[in-house]
């Protein structure tokens, strides 16, 4: 999620997305790297933070981490549904 967008900032966009899909994983991408900026992103519901300019290895690491986490959550939800059926 880019934090600076023309119509809506990343925090507001994140809040809208999470209202409709609370499980959505959102990673912040911004040049604003002060602690307050990172905290703002995390408090809005973003799961991770990648500073700009983007370091390719760091971006890949973050995306891989959250893809694995999403797969685990998906698997747990599937198991719960099977048990409840």
C-alpha positions in Angstrom: 0.0 0.0 0.0 1.5 3.3 -1.1 0.9 5.8 1.7 0.7 8.9 -0.6 -2.0 8.6 -3.2 -3.9 11.5 -4.8 -7.5 10.8 -3.7 -7.1 8.8 -0.5 -4.0 8.2 1.7 -2.9 4.6 2.5 -4.2 4.7 6.0 -7.7 5.6 4.9 -7.6 3.1 2.0 -6.4 0.4 4.4 -9.3 1.1 6.8 -11.8 0.8 3.9 -10.3 -2.4 2.7 -10.2 -4.0 6.1 -13.8 -3.1 6.8 -14.8 -5.3 3.8 -12.1 -7.9 4.2 -10.6 -8.0 7.7 -8.3 -10.9 6.8 -6.6 -8.9 4.0 -2.9 -8.6 4.4 -1.6 -5.1 3.6 2.0 -4.1 3.4 2.9 -0.4 3.6 5.4 1.1 1.2 6.5 4.6 1.9 9.5 6.9 2.1 8.2 8.1 5.4 10.2 5.9 7.8 9.9 7.7 11.1 8.6 5.6 14.0 5.4 7.6 14.0 4.8 6.8 10.3 5.4 3.1 10.9 3.2 3.1 13.9 0.4 4.9 11.9 0.6 2.1 9.3 0.5 -0.7 11.9 -2.3 0.9 13.9 -4.4 1.2 10.7 -4.1 -2.6 10.3 -1.2 -3.0 7.9 0.8 -6.1 8.6 4.3 -5.0 7.5 6.3 -2.0 6.3 8.7 -1.8 3.4 10.6 1.6 3.1 11.2 3.4 -0.1 13.4 3.3 -2.0 12.4 -0.4 -2.1 15.1 -2.9 -1.4 14.1 -5.9 -3.7 15.3 -8.5 -1.2 13.4 -7.0 1.7 10.2 -6.7 -0.4 10.5 -10.4 -1.5 11.1 -11.4 2.1 8.1 -9.5 3.3 5.8 -10.8 0.6 7.0 -14.4 1.1 6.4 -14.2 4.8 2.9 -13.0 4.5 2.1 -15.4 1.7 3.1 -18.3 4.0 1.1 -16.8 6.8 -2.0 -16.5 4.6 -1.6 -20.1 3.5 -1.5 -21.2 7.1 -4.6 -19.2 8.0 -6.4 -20.6 5.0 -5.4 -24.2 6.0 -6.5 -23.6 9.6 -9.9 -22.2 8.4 -10.3 -25.2 6.1 -9.6 -27.6 9.0 -12.1 -25.8 11.2 -14.8 -26.0 8.6 -14.1 -29.7 8.1 -14.4 -30.4 11.8 -17.6 -28.4 12.1 -19.2 -30.1 9.1 
